[in-house]
Amino acid sequence: MKFKNYLFLLCLIVAVTSCQAPKLGYFQDVQSGQVHQLQAPKLVTIEPGDKLSILVGSKDPGLAYLFNLQIVGRYKTSQSDANLSTSQVASYTVDENGYIDFPVLGKLNLVGKTRSEVASYIKNELISRQMLKDPIVTVDFLDLFFSVIGEVNQPGRFLMDHDKTTLIDALSRAGDLTINGRRDNVLVMRQVGDKEMAYRIDLTNVESLYSSPVYYLKQGDMIYVEPNEKKARESTGTGNAFMQPTLWISLASLVTTISVLIFK
């Protein structure tokens, strides 16, 4: 009888533990009223290959025109062109050495600068060279992006629409993690010079997230969300068969029946 009781208790434990819901939330260590120190915001800086829109304005539009690239127009030649834009935004592409060729001013090294720093730099150049007295310089990125793949609802490549995009912003843009995504081991790949750096972040731990050097994203970052063990086992036909409580209950029942017949 003791043997059968042990088997029954084992079946009960397996059934109960298999029904427990896994912890899927973020920031699981956060307590109410708890304060966490955030790192200083890291603005996106210009790197070789970036495309920029730089517009110069002034009270004298005729003079300002000299410092702006000509906007390329496109005439509609047929009805099929009706939905096409009649103009394109002129852009500068930062070369491999970090330079752009700016009208009148010539070669300007912009690598490592933020948008506001570039605007101030060009404005000061125009004033110091006595080319414009009251320039207004507007700088925008045109092609900054990050990629999110793996266990998210909407994987893909996304444009960075502001200078301080965080990892949480990126995952939100990708529709959040699926129920099968690992929240404790998110991988971020970042190119630094001629090297590819790998960073792993535990989204269930606030300090791991906020202290990570990739909390603020840079252009070209790739985020990969790994599948959990259950999802990974689904790649084989019987991967999750041994995790089903009904299987263990059936096996325990079979063992109990055999033991009763043997020790009867």
SVG drawing of the C-alpha trace seen along z (x, -y; Angstrom):
<svg xmlns="http://www.w3.org/2000/svg" viewBox="-4 -89 43 100">
<polyline fill="none" stroke="black" stroke-width="0.4" points="0.0,0.0 2.8,-2.4 4.2,-2.0 0.9,-2.8 0.5,-5.8 3.9,-7.1 3.0,-6.7 -0.3,-8.6 1.6,-11.4 4.1,-11.6 1.3,-11.9 -0.3,-14.6 2.9,-16.6 3.6,-16.3 0.0,-17.4 0.1,-20.4 3.6,-21.7 2.9,-21.3 -0.1,-23.6 1.9,-26.5 2.2,-29.5 5.7,-30.6 6.8,-34.1 6.7,-36.2 6.7,-39.7 9.5,-42.3 11.2,-44.0 10.3,-41.2 12.6,-42.6 11.0,-46.0 9.3,-47.0 6.7,-49.8 8.4,-53.1 11.8,-51.8 14.2,-54.3 16.7,-53.3 19.4,-55.5 19.3,-55.8 22.4,-56.4 22.8,-59.6 20.9,-59.6 23.2,-58.7 22.3,-60.6 22.8,-59.0 26.0,-60.3 27.0,-60.4 28.9,-57.5 30.3,-56.8 27.5,-55.8 24.8,-57.8 22.5,-59.9 21.7,-63.4 19.3,-66.2 20.9,-69.6 18.9,-72.7 20.1,-76.3 17.7,-79.2 18.2,-82.9 16.3,-86.2 17.8,-86.5 16.5,-83.4 18.7,-84.2 21.9,-83.8 20.6,-80.7 19.9,-79.0 23.6,-78.8 24.1,-76.5 21.3,-74.0 21.4,-71.1 19.0,-71.4 15.8,-69.3 15.4,-66.8 12.0,-67.1 10.2,-64.5 7.4,-65.2 4.4,-62.9 4.5,-61.4 1.5,-59.1 -1.4,-58.1 0.7,-55.3 2.9,-58.1 0.0,-59.7 0.9,-58.2 4.5,-59.1 6.0,-62.1 6.9,-65.0 10.1,-65.7 12.7,-64.0 14.7,-65.1 18.2,-66.0 20.7,-64.3 24.4,-64.0 26.1,-60.7 28.9,-60.6 31.9,-59.0 34.1,-56.3 36.4,-59.0 33.5,-60.9 33.2,-63.8 30.5,-65.4 31.0,-67.8 29.0,-70.9 28.1,-73.6 30.6,-76.5 32.1,-75.4 33.6,-72.3 34.7,-69.2 33.3,-69.0 34.1,-66.2 30.9,-65.3 31.7,-61.8 31.0,-61.4 28.8,-64.5 25.1,-64.7 22.5,-66.4 22.6,-69.6 26.4,-69.6 26.4,-69.4 23.9,-72.3 26.0,-74.4 29.2,-73.6 27.8,-74.6 26.2,-77.7 29.5,-78.8 31.4,-78.1 28.9,-80.3 29.2,-83.1 32.9,-83.0 33.6,-83.0 31.1,-85.9 28.9,-84.1 25.7,-84.5 24.9,-86.7 21.8,-84.9 21.9,-81.3 19.3,-78.8 20.6,-75.2 18.3,-72.2 19.8,-68.6 17.9,-65.4 18.9,-61.7 17.3,-60.0 18.1,-56.3 18.8,-55.3 17.4,-51.9 17.5,-48.9 16.5,-45.3 14.5,-43.0 14.3,-39.2 13.3,-36.1 10.4,-35.6 8.6,-38.9 5.2,-39.6 6.4,-41.8 10.0,-41.1 11.6,-43.4 13.8,-46.5 12.6,-49.8 13.5,-53.4 14.8,-55.3 12.4,-58.2 14.2,-60.0 17.7,-60.3 17.2,-58.5 15.7,-55.1 15.9,-52.6 15.8,-48.8 12.2,-48.8 11.2,-51.3 12.5,-48.9 10.7,-45.8 7.5,-47.8 7.9,-48.7 8.2,-45.0 5.0,-44.2 6.5,-43.0 7.9,-39.5 5.7,-36.4 4.8,-34.1 7.7,-31.9 10.4,-34.6 13.1,-34.5 13.0,-37.6 16.1,-36.8 18.6,-36.6 17.9,-39.1 20.9,-39.5 21.9,-42.8 24.6,-42.8 26.4,-46.1 29.1,-47.0 31.9,-49.0 34.5,-49.9 35.5,-46.7 34.2,-44.5 30.9,-43.0 30.1,-43.3 27.5,-41.0 25.6,-42.1 23.0,-40.1 20.3,-41.7 18.0,-40.3 14.7,-42.1 13.4,-40.7 16.1,-42.5 16.1,-46.3 19.8,-46.8 20.8,-44.5 18.6,-46.6 19.4,-50.1 23.2,-49.6 23.6,-47.9 25.6,-49.9 22.9,-49.0 20.0,-50.3 20.2,-53.3 20.3,-51.9 22.6,-53.0 22.0,-52.8 22.4,-49.3 21.8,-47.5 20.3,-44.0 18.1,-42.6 17.6,-38.9 15.0,-37.3 15.7,-33.6 13.0,-31.0 12.4,-29.4 13.0,-25.7 9.4,-24.8 9.5,-26.5 13.0,-25.1 11.7,-21.5 8.9,-22.0 11.5,-21.8 11.4,-18.0 8.2,-15.9 8.4,-14.5 10.3,-17.4 7.6,-18.3 6.0,-14.9 7.8,-14.1 6.7,-17.5 3.0,-16.7 1.5,-15.8 -0.9,-13.3 2.0,-11.2 3.5,-11.0 0.1,-10.3 -0.5,-7.5 3.0,-6.0 2.4,-6.2 -1.0,-4.6 0.6,-1.8 3.3,-1.3 0.7,-1.2 -1.3,1.4 1.7,3.6 2.8,3.3 -0.6,4.3 -0.6,7.4 2.9,8.3 2.5,7.8 -1.1,9.0"/>
</svg>
